[in-house]
Amino acid sequence: MHGLLTIIGMTLLWVAVTIAIVHVLMDNRQPAKTMAWVLVIFFLPVVGIVLYLFFGINHRRERLVSQRSLDLLSKRSMLSFVEQQNLRLPEKHKQLIDLFINQNLSLPFKDNLVDIMTDGYAFLPELLKDIADARHHIHIDMYIIEDDALGRLVADSLIAKAHEGVKVRVIYDDVGCWRVRHQFWEHLREEGVEVHPFLPVHFPSFTSKVNYRNHRKLIIIDGKTGYIGGMNIAKRYVSDTWRDTMLRLTGGVVYAMQRTFLIDWYFVDRTLISDRDYYPPLITHQPSATTTQPSALSPQPSLVTPNNCLAQIVTSGPTTPYPEIMQGYMRAITAARRYIYIETPYFLPNEAILFALKTAIMAGVDVRLLCPRHSDARFTEWASRSYLREMQEAGASVWLYRPGFIHSKLMIVDDVLTTCGSTNVDFRSFENNFEANIFIFDEGTALRLKKIFLDDQSLSVRLEDVPSWLHPHFFQRLWESLTRLLSPLL
């Protein structure tokens, strides 16, 4: 009897393995990713099937927001785009700008001011000041908000504004905040803050969507000030050993950030918010003394400085037809003529990005990659080593940051184009996560971020000067190769 049950169990297991493998093959995803899943399912059938159910099912064909709702949520930002005076798109970047408009409805906005913050000591005091100055609304779309001293400080600031009548809305990622106690969110709700998790994982209904996370870091205050970059709200970001990049923005591009948040809010709350109050008018001069002043809780007009700093907010996610941010990287890399400088905490590029970077090197472009010497994710570090070594062998200049962990997600191209946001150069960011990046077409901003990159490089060591990475022994190289095989799944 026992033997019969074993035979039946094994038969059912291999039927499940066959069904899972056929499902992977029929999804027609990238061959490398297909092969990785097939091998995991075949050689580790029980573990492989469980992992595939949790992390492998492709939801790119789903539409989370209806087209009608998307049109309504985009209406205000589109009208503001039309209203821009003397908007001139740089000819050299017109194809990239048009790509984002056509694929993502990512409109370009001018007259932007960019403040660059490279650590939590600069970011968090500025954020707390802006929260304290808020008059109408505060919108936060964050991958991680920790229940630690810093998270509670921000939470108390939000509660204080909610008590003043300011609308405070918070989206947090359910998986990114798994360790946060339920009471933390309930306290915010009880005090008047509207809080929603993104794609909450309730077993078993959302089990297959645990792999698709909202990795965005967006903050919009009164429709006039926006933050975007790599920093979450957690105590570890205020540390001498944590290097990151966060941008504080004022100007027209905040409209695009607002649109991104309101689309996410519609998804989590099913509330359409398209009021003009969330898109305050842009003015280039102070209101006169005779101008009627708004009420205490109405948004003030946004004062902008006319300039040629053009920017687009670009989002991507597993439910959109194309990986838009990855397409932007591809276009920027292939259009580069002088240099490409990239900072990323995790370097696990797919074949398209890897080939584009190698092609740029062969064309004489100075390609530099800067990654952490020691990662916060050991398995990912092992998987990335072979990719970095491959880039170094292809002619790239590869640098490993020494003072601590560098979490900055940054690319500068030819003194004219920069992108910064939540996107890592890896499979997960390009294909699985909901991400948001800003693409800035402005020489001044590019030169400032270039200096930051070169300062980081001066604190780094060349890959070729780290023998254990450049010439690993046999078993280390074998382990790197095995982890690289799984890199499409990380």
VEXKEFI-44670 format. One line per field, with one value per residue (C-alpha): residue number from 0; residue in three letters; z, x, y. Coordinates in steps of 0.05 Angstrom, whole numbers, plus 5000, padded with zeros to 4 digits. Layout:
<sefis>
num	(NUM | ...);
residuo	(ALA | ...);
Z	(Z | ...);
X	(X | ...);
Y	(Y | ...);
</sefis>
This chain:
<sefis>
num	(0 | 1 | 2 | 3 | 4 | 5 | 6 | 7 | 8 | 9 | 10 | 11 | 12 | 13 | 14 | 15 | 16 | 17 | 18 | 19 | 20 | 21 | 22 | 23 | 24 | 25 | 26 | 27 | 28 | 29 | 30 | 31 | 32 | 33 | 34 | 35 | 36 | 37 | 38 | 39 | 40 | 41 | 42 | 43 | 44 | 45 | 46 | 47 | 48 | 49 | 50 | 51 | 52 | 53 | 54 | 55 | 56 | 57 | 58 | 59 | 60 | 61 | 62 | 63 | 64 | 65 | 66 | 67 | 68 | 69 | 70 | 71 | 72 | 73 | 74 | 75 | 76 | 77 | 78 | 79 | 80 | 81 | 82 | 83 | 84 | 85 | 86 | 87 | 88 | 89 | 90 | 91 | 92 | 93 | 94 | 95 | 96 | 97 | 98 | 99 | 100 | 101 | 102 | 103 | 104 | 105 | 106 | 107 | 108 | 109 | 110 | 111 | 112 | 113 | 114 | 115 | 116 | 117 | 118 | 119 | 120 | 121 | 122 | 123 | 124 | 125 | 126 | 127 | 128 | 129 | 130 | 131 | 132 | 133 | 134 | 135 | 136 | 137 | 138 | 139 | 140 | 141 | 142 | 143 | 144 | 145 | 146 | 147 | 148 | 149 | 150 | 151 | 152 | 153 | 154 | 155 | 156 | 157 | 158 | 159 | 160 | 161 | 162 | 163 | 164 | 165 | 166 | 167 | 168 | 169 | 170 | 171 | 172 | 173 | 174 | 175 | 176 | 177 | 178 | 179 | 180 | 181 | 182 | 183 | 184 | 185 | 186 | 187 | 188 | 189 | 190 | 191 | 192 | 193 | 194 | 195 | 196 | 197 | 198 | 199 | 200 | 201 | 202 | 203 | 204 | 205 | 206 | 207 | 208 | 209 | 210 | 211 | 212 | 213 | 214 | 215 | 216 | 217 | 218 | 219 | 220 | 221 | 222 | 223 | 224 | 225 | 226 | 227 | 228 | 229 | 230 | 231 | 232 | 233 | 234 | 235 | 236 | 237 | 238 | 239 | 240 | 241 | 242 | 243 | 244 | 245 | 246 | 247 | 248 | 249 | 250 | 251 | 252 | 253 | 254 | 255 | 256 | 257 | 258 | 259 | 260 | 261 | 262 | 263 | 264 | 265 | 266 | 267 | 268 | 269 | 270 | 271 | 272 | 273 | 274 | 275 | 276 | 277 | 278 | 279 | 280 | 281 | 282 | 283 | 284 | 285 | 286 | 287 | 288 | 289 | 290 | 291 | 292 | 293 | 294 | 295 | 296 | 297 | 298 | 299 | 300 | 301 | 302 | 303 | 304 | 305 | 306 | 307 | 308 | 309 | 310 | 311 | 312 | 313 | 314 | 315 | 316 | 317 | 318 | 319 | 320 | 321 | 322 | 323 | 324 | 325 | 326 | 327 | 328 | 329 | 330 | 331 | 332 | 333 | 334 | 335 | 336 | 337 | 338 | 339 | 340 | 341 | 342 | 343 | 344 | 345 | 346 | 347 | 348 | 349 | 350 | 351 | 352 | 353 | 354 | 355 | 356 | 357 | 358 | 359 | 360 | 361 | 362 | 363 | 364 | 365 | 366 | 367 | 368 | 369 | 370 | 371 | 372 | 373 | 374 | 375 | 376 | 377 | 378 | 379 | 380 | 381 | 382 | 383 | 384 | 385 | 386 | 387 | 388 | 389 | 390 | 391 | 392 | 393 | 394 | 395 | 396 | 397 | 398 | 399 | 400 | 401 | 402 | 403 | 404 | 405 | 406 | 407 | 408 | 409 | 410 | 411 | 412 | 413 | 414 | 415 | 416 | 417 | 418 | 419 | 420 | 421 | 422 | 423 | 424 | 425 | 426 | 427 | 428 | 429 | 430 | 431 | 432 | 433 | 434 | 435 | 436 | 437 | 438 | 439 | 440 | 441 | 442 | 443 | 444 | 445 | 446 | 447 | 448 | 449 | 450 | 451 | 452 | 453 | 454 | 455 | 456 | 457 | 458 | 459 | 460 | 461 | 462 | 463 | 464 | 465 | 466 | 467 | 468 | 469 | 470 | 471 | 472 | 473 | 474 | 475 | 476 | 477 | 478 | 479 | 480 | 481 | 482 | 483 | 484 | 485 | 486 | 487 | 488 | 489);
residuo	(MET | HIS | GLY | LEU | LEU | THR | ILE | ILE | GLY | MET | THR | LEU | LEU | TRP | VAL | ALA | VAL | THR | ILE | ALA | ILE | VAL | HIS | VAL | LEU | MET | ASP | ASN | ARG | GLN | PRO | ALA | LYS | THR | MET | ALA | TRP | VAL | LEU | VAL | ILE | PHE | PHE | LEU | PRO | VAL | VAL | GLY | ILE | VAL | LEU | TYR | LEU | PHE | PHE | GLY | ILE | ASN | HIS | ARG | ARG | GLU | ARG | LEU | VAL | SER | GLN | ARG | SER | LEU | ASP | LEU | LEU | SER | LYS | ARG | SER | MET | LEU | SER | PHE | VAL | GLU | GLN | GLN | ASN | LEU | ARG | LEU | PRO | GLU | LYS | HIS | LYS | GLN | LEU | ILE | ASP | LEU | PHE | ILE | ASN | GLN | ASN | LEU | SER | LEU | PRO | PHE | LYS | ASP | ASN | LEU | VAL | ASP | ILE | MET | THR | ASP | GLY | TYR | ALA | PHE | LEU | PRO | GLU | LEU | LEU | LYS | ASP | ILE | ALA | ASP | ALA | ARG | HIS | HIS | ILE | HIS | ILE | ASP | MET | TYR | ILE | ILE | GLU | ASP | ASP | ALA | LEU | GLY | ARG | LEU | VAL | ALA | ASP | SER | LEU | ILE | ALA | LYS | ALA | HIS | GLU | GLY | VAL | LYS | VAL | ARG | VAL | ILE | TYR | ASP | ASP | VAL | GLY | CYS | TRP | ARG | VAL | ARG | HIS | GLN | PHE | TRP | GLU | HIS | LEU | ARG | GLU | GLU | GLY | VAL | GLU | VAL | HIS | PRO | PHE | LEU | PRO | VAL | HIS | PHE | PRO | SER | PHE | THR | SER | LYS | VAL | ASN | TYR | ARG | ASN | HIS | ARG | LYS | LEU | ILE | ILE | ILE | ASP | GLY | LYS | THR | GLY | TYR | ILE | GLY | GLY | MET | ASN | ILE | ALA | LYS | ARG | TYR | VAL | SER | ASP | THR | TRP | ARG | ASP | THR | MET | LEU | ARG | LEU | THR | GLY | GLY | VAL | VAL | TYR | ALA | MET | GLN | ARG | THR | PHE | LEU | ILE | ASP | TRP | TYR | PHE | VAL | ASP | ARG | THR | LEU | ILE | SER | ASP | ARG | ASP | TYR | TYR | PRO | PRO | LEU | ILE | THR | HIS | GLN | PRO | SER | ALA | THR | THR | THR | GLN | PRO | SER | ALA | LEU | SER | PRO | GLN | PRO | SER | LEU | VAL | THR | PRO | ASN | ASN | CYS | LEU | ALA | GLN | ILE | VAL | THR | SER | GLY | PRO | THR | THR | PRO | TYR | PRO | GLU | ILE | MET | GLN | GLY | TYR | MET | ARG | ALA | ILE | THR | ALA | ALA | ARG | ARG | TYR | ILE | TYR | ILE | GLU | THR | PRO | TYR | PHE | LEU | PRO | ASN | GLU | ALA | ILE | LEU | PHE | ALA | LEU | LYS | THR | ALA | ILE | MET | ALA | GLY | VAL | ASP | VAL | ARG | LEU | LEU | CYS | PRO | ARG | HIS | SER | ASP | ALA | ARG | PHE | THR | GLU | TRP | ALA | SER | ARG | SER | TYR | LEU | ARG | GLU | MET | GLN | GLU | ALA | GLY | ALA | SER | VAL | TRP | LEU | TYR | ARG | PRO | GLY | PHE | ILE | HIS | SER | LYS | LEU | MET | ILE | VAL | ASP | ASP | VAL | LEU | THR | THR | CYS | GLY | SER | THR | ASN | VAL | ASP | PHE | ARG | SER | PHE | GLU | ASN | ASN | PHE | GLU | ALA | ASN | ILE | PHE | ILE | PHE | ASP | GLU | GLY | THR | ALA | LEU | ARG | LEU | LYS | LYS | ILE | PHE | LEU | ASP | ASP | GLN | SER | LEU | SER | VAL | ARG | LEU | GLU | ASP | VAL | PRO | SER | TRP | LEU | HIS | PRO | HIS | PHE | PHE | GLN | ARG | LEU | TRP | GLU | SER | LEU | THR | ARG | LEU | LEU | SER | PRO | LEU | LEU);
Z	(5000 | 5019 | 4953 | 4914 | 4948 | 4932 | 4858 | 4857 | 4892 | 4844 | 4784 | 4808 | 4821 | 4751 | 4721 | 4759 | 4735 | 4663 | 4668 | 4700 | 4647 | 4591 | 4623 | 4625 | 4552 | 4528 | 4561 | 4507 | 4552 | 4542 | 4528 | 4586 | 4636 | 4606 | 4613 | 4684 | 4705 | 4667 | 4701 | 4771 | 4762 | 4733 | 4781 | 4844 | 4827 | 4893 | 4909 | 4836 | 4829 | 4893 | 4871 | 4803 | 4834 | 4878 | 4833 | 4762 | 4734 | 4684 | 4695 | 4641 | 4600 | 4657 | 4659 | 4730 | 4710 | 4656 | 4596 | 4613 | 4684 | 4658 | 4610 | 4667 | 4712 | 4657 | 4636 | 4682 | 4667 | 4592 | 4595 | 4633 | 4580 | 4526 | 4566 | 4569 | 4533 | 4489 | 4499 | 4454 | 4451 | 4438 | 4370 | 4393 | 4445 | 4408 | 4392 | 4465 | 4488 | 4435 | 4457 | 4528 | 4504 | 4457 | 4504 | 4572 | 4560 | 4597 | 4579 | 4580 | 4626 | 4628 | 4680 | 4732 | 4790 | 4816 | 4886 | 4894 | 4960 | 4969 | 5040 | 5091 | 5130 | 5072 | 5050 | 5114 | 5145 | 5078 | 5074 | 5145 | 5129 | 5066 | 5105 | 5158 | 5104 | 5068 | 5061 | 5018 | 5009 | 5020 | 4976 | 4991 | 4948 | 4982 | 4978 | 5050 | 5111 | 5172 | 5242 | 5271 | 5303 | 5236 | 5208 | 5271 | 5266 | 5195 | 5215 | 5272 | 5223 | 5176 | 5232 | 5254 | 5184 | 5179 | 5244 | 5210 | 5154 | 5102 | 5060 | 5072 | 5029 | 5036 | 4993 | 5019 | 4988 | 5025 | 5016 | 5026 | 5093 | 5115 | 5180 | 5199 | 5253 | 5233 | 5291 | 5257 | 5198 | 5241 | 5284 | 5221 | 5198 | 5265 | 5264 | 5196 | 5148 | 5088 | 5081 | 5032 | 5018 | 4945 | 4922 | 4991 | 4994 | 5023 | 5017 | 4970 | 4928 | 4915 | 4923 | 4850 | 4854 | 4911 | 4857 | 4830 | 4878 | 4879 | 4885 | 4871 | 4917 | 4903 | 4948 | 4924 | 4969 | 4949 | 4876 | 4877 | 4907 | 4889 | 4911 | 4870 | 4876 | 4914 | 4987 | 5029 | 5097 | 5146 | 5199 | 5160 | 5106 | 5157 | 5162 | 5144 | 5109 | 5065 | 5000 | 4959 | 4912 | 4920 | 4879 | 4904 | 4846 | 4835 | 4768 | 4716 | 4723 | 4791 | 4750 | 4720 | 4789 | 4814 | 4756 | 4773 | 4846 | 4829 | 4782 | 4837 | 4886 | 4840 | 4836 | 4913 | 4932 | 4868 | 4877 | 4817 | 4838 | 4781 | 4814 | 4791 | 4863 | 4855 | 4796 | 4821 | 4767 | 4748 | 4750 | 4737 | 4782 | 4851 | 4856 | 4862 | 4927 | 4897 | 4876 | 4913 | 4960 | 4965 | 5030 | 5082 | 5057 | 4982 | 4943 | 4928 | 4856 | 4842 | 4830 | 4776 | 4748 | 4671 | 4648 | 4597 | 4646 | 4612 | 4648 | 4641 | 4694 | 4666 | 4699 | 4683 | 4712 | 4697 | 4670 | 4616 | 4545 | 4544 | 4596 | 4585 | 4632 | 4603 | 4534 | 4557 | 4582 | 4516 | 4474 | 4517 | 4515 | 4440 | 4428 | 4472 | 4437 | 4493 | 4558 | 4600 | 4676 | 4715 | 4790 | 4812 | 4875 | 4835 | 4766 | 4736 | 4665 | 4615 | 4548 | 4513 | 4563 | 4566 | 4490 | 4485 | 4535 | 4500 | 4433 | 4462 | 4487 | 4419 | 4388 | 4433 | 4487 | 4557 | 4598 | 4674 | 4724 | 4798 | 4846 | 4920 | 4943 | 4993 | 4978 | 5026 | 4988 | 4988 | 4937 | 4888 | 4899 | 4878 | 4816 | 4795 | 4799 | 4734 | 4698 | 4724 | 4705 | 4635 | 4628 | 4651 | 4600 | 4546 | 4562 | 4614 | 4674 | 4734 | 4804 | 4872 | 4925 | 4990 | 5046 | 5053 | 5013 | 4952 | 4937 | 4885 | 4818 | 4769 | 4697 | 4664 | 4589 | 4550 | 4596 | 4571 | 4597 | 4666 | 4697 | 4770 | 4807 | 4837 | 4779 | 4788 | 4729 | 4738 | 4714 | 4772 | 4762 | 4687 | 4684 | 4750 | 4794 | 4788 | 4781 | 4770 | 4742 | 4721 | 4655 | 4655 | 4592 | 4619 | 4617 | 4685 | 4721 | 4683 | 4703 | 4776 | 4777 | 4738 | 4793 | 4845 | 4805 | 4800 | 4874 | 4888 | 4839 | 4879 | 4940 | 4901 | 4880 | 4810 | 4798 | 4771 | 4839 | 4875 | 4859 | 4893 | 4844 | 4782 | 4789 | 4832 | 4847 | 4813 | 4864 | 4872 | 4797 | 4795 | 4849 | 4812 | 4749 | 4785 | 4817 | 4749 | 4720 | 4769 | 4758 | 4714 | 4775 | 4828);
X	(5000 | 5056 | 5091 | 5027 | 5018 | 5090 | 5080 | 5015 | 5050 | 5110 | 5063 | 5023 | 5088 | 5114 | 5047 | 5051 | 5123 | 5102 | 5044 | 5089 | 5143 | 5092 | 5063 | 5133 | 5146 | 5079 | 5091 | 5143 | 5187 | 5262 | 5298 | 5347 | 5291 | 5251 | 5311 | 5325 | 5253 | 5253 | 5318 | 5294 | 5227 | 5259 | 5317 | 5281 | 5209 | 5174 | 5214 | 5213 | 5137 | 5126 | 5175 | 5142 | 5073 | 5100 | 5150 | 5144 | 5074 | 5074 | 5021 | 5046 | 4982 | 4937 | 4911 | 4906 | 4876 | 4823 | 4839 | 4781 | 4807 | 4877 | 4852 | 4816 | 4877 | 4921 | 4876 | 4904 | 4977 | 4962 | 4927 | 4987 | 5033 | 4993 | 4995 | 5071 | 5098 | 5160 | 5169 | 5226 | 5247 | 5322 | 5330 | 5384 | 5337 | 5271 | 5267 | 5277 | 5226 | 5176 | 5189 | 5167 | 5107 | 5083 | 5096 | 5081 | 5045 | 5105 | 5100 | 5161 | 5159 | 5206 | 5226 | 5249 | 5296 | 5334 | 5365 | 5410 | 5416 | 5467 | 5451 | 5396 | 5425 | 5408 | 5343 | 5304 | 5310 | 5289 | 5230 | 5207 | 5211 | 5169 | 5118 | 5113 | 5101 | 5046 | 4979 | 4936 | 4961 | 5019 | 5025 | 5076 | 5088 | 5143 | 5171 | 5193 | 5170 | 5201 | 5171 | 5235 | 5255 | 5257 | 5194 | 5156 | 5184 | 5157 | 5091 | 5083 | 5095 | 5042 | 4992 | 5004 | 4988 | 4926 | 4901 | 4911 | 4864 | 4918 | 4900 | 4953 | 4955 | 5006 | 5019 | 5068 | 5090 | 5062 | 5123 | 5173 | 5139 | 5127 | 5164 | 5124 | 5072 | 4999 | 4989 | 5036 | 4989 | 4927 | 4953 | 4962 | 4892 | 4861 | 4895 | 4867 | 4920 | 4895 | 4939 | 4937 | 4984 | 5003 | 4984 | 4975 | 4995 | 4937 | 4946 | 4928 | 4892 | 4951 | 5005 | 5027 | 5034 | 5084 | 5137 | 5109 | 5125 | 5117 | 5190 | 5176 | 5200 | 5156 | 5134 | 5091 | 5074 | 5019 | 5031 | 5091 | 5149 | 5168 | 5220 | 5245 | 5305 | 5330 | 5316 | 5262 | 5240 | 5282 | 5335 | 5389 | 5387 | 5414 | 5482 | 5554 | 5559 | 5497 | 5506 | 5444 | 5415 | 5349 | 5325 | 5281 | 5243 | 5202 | 5171 | 5127 | 5153 | 5118 | 5053 | 5079 | 5098 | 5028 | 4997 | 5039 | 5017 | 4944 | 4945 | 4975 | 4924 | 4867 | 4894 | 4897 | 4835 | 4792 | 4783 | 4792 | 4826 | 4834 | 4816 | 4852 | 4874 | 4924 | 4956 | 4967 | 4980 | 5052 | 5071 | 5137 | 5124 | 5096 | 5021 | 5007 | 4981 | 4911 | 4907 | 4855 | 4891 | 4869 | 4840 | 4886 | 4880 | 4879 | 4942 | 4983 | 5007 | 5074 | 5128 | 5176 | 5241 | 5242 | 5299 | 5316 | 5316 | 5269 | 5247 | 5201 | 5176 | 5177 | 5144 | 5145 | 5114 | 5098 | 5028 | 5050 | 5061 | 5135 | 5190 | 5191 | 5248 | 5292 | 5275 | 5298 | 5364 | 5373 | 5360 | 5406 | 5462 | 5459 | 5456 | 5517 | 5578 | 5627 | 5612 | 5562 | 5569 | 5525 | 5516 | 5474 | 5473 | 5457 | 5485 | 5447 | 5433 | 5390 | 5421 | 5395 | 5427 | 5491 | 5498 | 5482 | 5536 | 5587 | 5569 | 5579 | 5648 | 5667 | 5646 | 5695 | 5647 | 5676 | 5632 | 5641 | 5603 | 5603 | 5575 | 5584 | 5645 | 5600 | 5526 | 5467 | 5444 | 5499 | 5467 | 5457 | 5529 | 5554 | 5510 | 5534 | 5608 | 5611 | 5572 | 5620 | 5680 | 5650 | 5642 | 5713 | 5739 | 5697 | 5733 | 5688 | 5718 | 5689 | 5693 | 5674 | 5652 | 5690 | 5664 | 5598 | 5538 | 5520 | 5445 | 5445 | 5410 | 5439 | 5461 | 5495 | 5507 | 5549 | 5539 | 5468 | 5424 | 5414 | 5365 | 5354 | 5300 | 5283 | 5308 | 5367 | 5404 | 5375 | 5321 | 5275 | 5273 | 5268 | 5214 | 5180 | 5176 | 5134 | 5188 | 5193 | 5252 | 5262 | 5298 | 5329 | 5353 | 5397 | 5472 | 5476 | 5443 | 5485 | 5549 | 5529 | 5512 | 5575 | 5616 | 5580 | 5596 | 5669 | 5671 | 5643 | 5693 | 5750 | 5727 | 5724 | 5773 | 5781 | 5755 | 5823 | 5853 | 5809 | 5840 | 5785 | 5735 | 5778 | 5811 | 5766 | 5786 | 5749 | 5694 | 5681 | 5675 | 5629 | 5585 | 5583 | 5562 | 5506 | 5480 | 5485 | 5441 | 5387 | 5398 | 5335 | 5295 | 5328);
Y	(5000 | 5047 | 5032 | 5047 | 5114 | 5131 | 5115 | 5157 | 5215 | 5213 | 5209 | 5269 | 5307 | 5296 | 5313 | 5379 | 5389 | 5377 | 5426 | 5479 | 5471 | 5475 | 5538 | 5568 | 5550 | 5576 | 5644 | 5660 | 5702 | 5713 | 5646 | 5657 | 5667 | 5608 | 5561 | 5584 | 5568 | 5501 | 5479 | 5499 | 5464 | 5401 | 5391 | 5417 | 5398 | 5413 | 5476 | 5497 | 5492 | 5531 | 5585 | 5589 | 5598 | 5654 | 5688 | 5663 | 5673 | 5730 | 5784 | 5832 | 5822 | 5847 | 5918 | 5945 | 6012 | 6019 | 6063 | 6109 | 6120 | 6130 | 6184 | 6220 | 6215 | 6242 | 6299 | 6352 | 6337 | 6336 | 6404 | 6432 | 6404 | 6440 | 6505 | 6508 | 6569 | 6565 | 6491 | 6468 | 6395 | 6385 | 6354 | 6306 | 6276 | 6281 | 6207 | 6188 | 6239 | 6215 | 6143 | 6159 | 6199 | 6143 | 6085 | 6115 | 6181 | 6210 | 6284 | 6330 | 6391 | 6449 | 6503 | 6453 | 6462 | 6402 | 6395 | 6334 | 6298 | 6242 | 6218 | 6214 | 6272 | 6318 | 6285 | 6275 | 6345 | 6374 | 6326 | 6342 | 6416 | 6408 | 6366 | 6420 | 6472 | 6432 | 6468 | 6423 | 6352 | 6304 | 6242 | 6187 | 6126 | 6087 | 6016 | 6015 | 6055 | 6024 | 6024 | 6052 | 6118 | 6153 | 6121 | 6142 | 6213 | 6219 | 6186 | 6237 | 6293 | 6266 | 6258 | 6330 | 6355 | 6310 | 6343 | 6411 | 6389 | 6372 | 6311 | 6258 | 6196 | 6140 | 6078 | 6027 | 5962 | 5902 | 5858 | 5914 | 5929 | 5857 | 5868 | 5930 | 5917 | 5924 | 5973 | 6022 | 6031 | 6029 | 6086 | 6128 | 6112 | 6127 | 6196 | 6215 | 6191 | 6151 | 6089 | 6032 | 5973 | 5959 | 5889 | 5859 | 5786 | 5746 | 5671 | 5641 | 5694 | 5740 | 5688 | 5691 | 5767 | 5769 | 5776 | 5842 | 5897 | 5973 | 5993 | 6067 | 6123 | 6184 | 6241 | 6300 | 6358 | 6409 | 6391 | 6438 | 6398 | 6327 | 6276 | 6217 | 6172 | 6112 | 6128 | 6096 | 6120 | 6080 | 6094 | 6057 | 6111 | 6161 | 6130 | 6146 | 6079 | 6086 | 6125 | 6141 | 6193 | 6230 | 6289 | 6345 | 6377 | 6439 | 6460 | 6430 | 6359 | 6354 | 6349 | 6284 | 6258 | 6275 | 6236 | 6175 | 6177 | 6186 | 6127 | 6084 | 6112 | 6094 | 6024 | 6015 | 6057 | 6057 | 6133 | 6178 | 6243 | 6293 | 6359 | 6421 | 6433 | 6376 | 6413 | 6484 | 6536 | 6550 | 6623 | 6658 | 6717 | 6730 | 6746 | 6820 | 6850 | 6857 | 6784 | 6744 | 6697 | 6624 | 6598 | 6570 | 6498 | 6513 | 6501 | 6564 | 6575 | 6543 | 6594 | 6570 | 6597 | 6597 | 6553 | 6500 | 6441 | 6392 | 6329 | 6268 | 6220 | 6150 | 6090 | 6017 | 5954 | 5881 | 5898 | 5947 | 5922 | 5943 | 5953 | 6029 | 6048 | 5993 | 6019 | 6088 | 6060 | 6023 | 6086 | 6129 | 6077 | 6067 | 6143 | 6158 | 6187 | 6203 | 6169 | 6130 | 6131 | 6083 | 6074 | 6015 | 5972 | 5909 | 5895 | 5836 | 5862 | 5825 | 5807 | 5870 | 5919 | 5878 | 5877 | 5951 | 5969 | 5924 | 5955 | 6025 | 6004 | 5978 | 6044 | 6081 | 6105 | 6110 | 6063 | 6064 | 6022 | 6036 | 5984 | 5968 | 5930 | 5895 | 5886 | 5882 | 5820 | 5767 | 5721 | 5779 | 5801 | 5732 | 5732 | 5802 | 5787 | 5749 | 5805 | 5858 | 5816 | 5807 | 5882 | 5894 | 5844 | 5880 | 5946 | 5979 | 6013 | 5978 | 6009 | 5981 | 6031 | 6021 | 6067 | 6029 | 6007 | 6048 | 6045 | 6101 | 6087 | 6136 | 6143 | 6203 | 6207 | 6257 | 6317 | 6324 | 6268 | 6239 | 6190 | 6176 | 6138 | 6071 | 6027 | 5981 | 5952 | 5882 | 5836 | 5851 | 5926 | 5922 | 5868 | 5852 | 5914 | 5977 | 6030 | 6105 | 6145 | 6216 | 6230 | 6300 | 6335 | 6390 | 6402 | 6436 | 6378 | 6327 | 6362 | 6364 | 6290 | 6275 | 6308 | 6266 | 6203 | 6222 | 6237 | 6167 | 6138 | 6170 | 6131 | 6066 | 6012 | 5984 | 5914 | 5895 | 5911 | 5861 | 5793 | 5752 | 5783 | 5785 | 5716 | 5673 | 5601 | 5544 | 5531 | 5606 | 5614 | 5553 | 5583 | 5650 | 5614 | 5577 | 5642 | 5677 | 5622 | 5643 | 5718 | 5725 | 5702 | 5746);
</sefis>
